Every structure is written in C-alpha cells, then in structure tokens.
C-alpha cells in the first residue's frame, strides 16, 4: 500500500490522489448502481416464482426465461 500511495508531500500530490479517488469512486458508484438493478430484478423473479406452483407450466416457463 505504501509503495502505491506514499505519504503526501505537497499540494500537487494531494490533487493527484483526489483525482484518482474521484475517478475510482465514480466507477464504484456506477458498478453499485448496476448491482442495484440486478438485485431488484432477482427480487422480482423470486417474488414471481413464489406466486407460482412449483413444477407448473408457468413456473417452468419462468425458470426457462431467467436461466
């Protein structure tokens, strides 16, 4: 860690660290938003499957659609 991010010695280094952090943080937020959508979709599928009788044609169709 210290070799990748040595102690900040001046304002320019601080600005460089901040810029890198902001870029990485935005990537994290974008990935988190994608994960939120995926989790919502999985929750919707789970709720849909819970309403269907296991083994019924509708259940099997739903399983095929999401697998």
Secondary structure as UniProt FT lines:
FT   TURN            2..4
FT   HELIX           11..50
FT   TURN            54..55
FT   HELIX           57..66
//
